[in-house]
Amino acid sequence: MKIHYISGSSFPSEVSHTLSKIRMCQAFTEAGHEVILTGINSDHKKTPNEFYSLKGDFKISLQKMSFFLNNYITRKLRIRNLFNGIFQLKKTIQFRPDIIYSRLTVLELFFVPRNIPIIYEMHSLGPFGKGIFYKTLFKILLRIKNFKRIIVSSEALKKILKNHINNIEVVIARLSAEEPIKITKQELERFKLNNLKGANFKYHVGYTGYLDTVGLRGTDLICKIASQSSNIAFHIVGGKLEIVEHWVDYAKDWNYNNNIYFYGHKNPKLIPFFLNLFDVVLAPLQLKPEARAPLGANMSPLKIPQYMAYKKAIIVSDLNAHREILEDNKTAFIVNHSNVSKWVEKIRVLLDSKIMREKMGEACFKEYTENYTPIGRVKKILHEININ
């Protein structure tokens, strides 16, 4: 099957949803489909293949935008999206796909020919939560184009969407993570020597993923936990340079033990090495409901499947999205998102028992192999799809 992934995003980028799109294209390719990803060129000094450590077996075609089309004003007026839509149409005509796949797009999809089936992925209410204009625009789009299926990653979102969509199939396909890579002891020791900060600490607790400055991902919570954990190193891997600088400055008030370490954005191929060095991993996402995500802006936690794939002992915040995919005291400890002392306690429980960490890690890996592999997700997305 020929699949055209239409994106309005700029590539490459540290923003987490771009990695999610890249991984989806990789998964389609590994399942035997011919794939092209089209989007906007971010003018990053690295190519997408270098930035995301791609295997290079699907096509990427990116449009360069002039400053006139890519400044603050033209972005707000959605002029960039319209020009991107024209670019996407040209690529669609050239590629002649069997299916259009897309996420986080609206205007671009108005340019898709009526006869081509569309599968649309949503991690939140998206346009339905942006006010009457975008809500109406999206409803028109759903009516005039050939939408075959809406893909969501949670049961909660599927239920909410039922209030907005009643004539298009909604399918749950939970987010996946790439198959874990094998790392030798020698490779891991060499990486630890050259890359891991605070190697003198006995225990290492980590977070990997995107950062923000509004506290959505719980970076402030990690700093507070570290202030009460004197013999543990806390590693925060990810984030744009300016956002990391924000948190480095914030951490000064909590880094009594000199045990908080920031790394910024790292090439995805390095994340498995970090994960193998962490005794415990954290997902302290915060509960922040908003119009497009009534049950919280973190409705689709991307990092959890990767934690599972590497058999990690996980502690997560008590969110609906986490409870859908994790079982308390079996595949993770689920803790109130703002209770610092409880986080400290659960970290200590895991660090005091290697047997418990390994048992939790094995339970996670079993869950991963059964429900969170890329090939498994592709099968759910394309299962018995009618492309006529």
Secondary structure, 3 states (H helix, E strand, C coil): CEEEEEEEEEECCCCHHHHHHHHHHHHHHHCCCEEEEEEEECCCCCCHHHHHCCCCCCEEEEECCCHHHCCHHHHHCCHHHHHHHHHHHHHHHHHCCCEEEEECCCHHHHHCCCCCCEEEEECCCHHHHCCHHHHHHHHHHHHHCCEEEEEECCHHHHHHHCCCCCCCEEEECCCCCCCCCCCCHHHHHHHHHHHCCCCCCCEEEEEECCCCCCCCCCHHHHHHHHHCCCCEEEEEEECCHHHHHHHHHHHCCCCCCCCEEEEECCCHHHHHHHHHHCCEEEECCCCCCECCECCCCCCCCCHHHHHHHCCCEEEEECCHHHHHHCCECCCEEEECCCCHHHHHHHHHHHHCCHHHHHHHHHHHHHHHHHHCCHHHHHHHHHCCCCCC
